[in-house]
Structures are given as structure tokens and as C-alpha cells.
């Protein structure tokens, strides 16, 4: 089965389908939303968390949970550093971005085992970093 992630709105619909008394099993819910049975079961297990996020309007339409405050602060500081380096015309690679994220995490008091710098694909997309143009 191809991986298919649901938005928060879709997860709420799945939870409502489960609660409406129509007798849909986890398997039927999984088929209806094109996800695995374990994903459907996980959504139902975490229903209170998703409903709270939905009611507080947190992350509506997003597929994944929002970051905690430290993660958000790390991203903000990393972006400030990134824009300052780019203003100086310093090229920034993915590994360099990862290393700087680790340094910032340490400054925030996170241990190396508490913070994992991603492969920076998401950061490159977030920061609007395009692949470099190669001259011919």
C-alpha cells in the first residue's frame, strides 16, 4: 500500500466516522481513507489529542504535528543565521545547515540524543533554497 498521510481535518472525519454508530471497523475505516489498519488504529488511539488540536485550531489542514516551542525557536534562529550568511553571499549546503542546527540545539540546552537534525530537505524547502544552477 502506498503511503498516504491524512490532514488533521481528515483525521477528524475518520474519528467522526468511527463514533457515528455506523459500525465501521478499523479495517473499513482504513480502506475508506486509503491508509493502513495500524494508522487508522493509531488515529483512534490518539483521538483526544487530535480533537483538542482541531478545537484549538492548531495545525488545521497540516499532515503532521506542529513542533514544540524549542523546535520552533531552533528553526527561527537557524533561519536568521541562514539569511545573514546568504546576505554575505556565503553558499550554504545541506550538511552545513544540519551542523548549525545541532549547534543551535546545544545552545538551547538540548543533548545530542534529544535533537536530530534532519537531512535538511525540509529546511531547504522552508527557507526557499533551490538547487544550485550549474554553469555550462
C-alpha positions in Angstrom: 0.0 0.0 0.0 1.4 3.4 -1.0 2.0 5.7 1.9 -0.9 8.2 2.4 -0.9 10.8 5.2 -4.1 12.4 6.4 -4.5 16.0 7.3 -5.9 17.0 10.7 -9.3 17.6 9.0 -9.3 14.1 7.5 -8.3 12.5 10.8 -11.3 14.3 12.5 -13.6 12.9 9.8 -12.2 9.4 10.4 -12.8 9.8 14.2 -16.4 11.0 13.5 -17.0 8.1 11.2 -15.8 5.8 14.0 -18.1 7.4 16.5 -21.3 7.9 14.5 -22.6 4.4 15.2 -22.4 3.2 11.6 -20.3 0.2 12.8 -17.3 0.8 10.6 -14.4 -1.4 11.7 -10.8 -0.2 11.8 -10.3 -2.1 8.6 -13.2 -0.4 6.9 -12.0 3.0 8.1 -8.5 2.2 6.8 -9.9 1.2 3.4 -12.2 4.3 3.2 -9.3 6.7 3.9 -6.6 4.7 2.0 -4.4 4.2 5.0 -3.1 1.1 6.8 -5.0 -0.5 9.6 -2.3 0.4 12.1 -2.5 4.1 11.0 -6.3 4.1 11.5 -5.9 2.4 14.9 -3.3 4.9 15.9 -5.5 7.8 14.9 -8.4 6.4 17.0 -6.0 5.8 20.0 -4.9 9.5 19.8 -8.4 10.8 19.1 -8.4 13.1 22.2 -5.2 14.8 21.1 -6.4 15.3 17.5 -9.8 16.6 18.7 -8.0 19.1 21.0 -5.8 20.3 18.2 -8.8 20.7 16.0 -10.8 22.6 18.5 -7.9 24.9 19.3 -7.4 25.4 15.6 -3.8 24.2 15.8 -2.4 22.8 12.6 -5.7 22.7 10.7 -5.0 21.2 7.3 -1.5 20.1 8.2 -0.5 16.5 7.9 1.9 16.3 10.8 2.0 17.6 14.3 3.4 21.0 14.8 6.8 21.3 16.5 7.3 22.1 20.2 8.5 25.5 21.3 12.2 24.6 21.3 11.9 23.2 17.8 10.2 26.3 16.6 12.9 28.5 18.2 15.7 26.5 16.7 14.1 27.0 13.3 13.8 30.7 13.8 17.4 31.1 14.9 18.6 28.9 12.1 16.7 30.9 9.5 18.1 34.2 10.9 21.6 32.7 10.7 20.9 31.4 7.2 19.7 34.8 5.9 22.7 36.5 7.4 25.1 34.1 5.7 23.2 34.4 2.4 23.4 38.2 2.6 27.2 37.8 2.7 27.0 35.6 -0.4 28.2 32.5 1.5 26.9 29.3 0.0 25.1 27.0 2.4 25.0 23.3 1.9 22.6 20.8 3.5 25.2 19.3 5.8 26.3 22.8 6.9 22.7 23.6 7.7 22.4 20.4 9.7 25.5 21.2 11.7 24.4 24.7 12.5 21.0 23.3 13.6 22.8 20.9 16.0 24.9 23.8 17.4 21.8 25.9 18.0 20.1 23.0 19.7 23.0 22.6 22.1 22.8 26.4 22.8 19.1 25.8 23.8 20.3 23.0 26.2 19.3 20.0 24.1 21.5 17.0 24.3 22.7 15.3 21.1 20.3 12.4 21.7 17.3 14.7 22.2 17.7 16.5 18.8 18.1 15.0 15.4 18.9 17.4 12.6 17.0 16.2 9.5 18.6 15.7 6.2 17.7 19.4 5.5 15.4 18.7 2.6 12.5 20.2 4.6 14.6 23.2 5.7 15.7 23.8 2.1 12.1 23.9 1.1 11.1 26.0 4.1 13.9 28.5 3.6 13.4 28.6 -0.2 16.8 27.2 -1.1 16.9 26.0 -4.7 19.3 23.6 -6.1 22.4 25.4 -7.4 22.5 26.4 -11.0 25.4 24.7 -12.7 27.3 26.8 -15.3 28.0 25.1 -18.7 
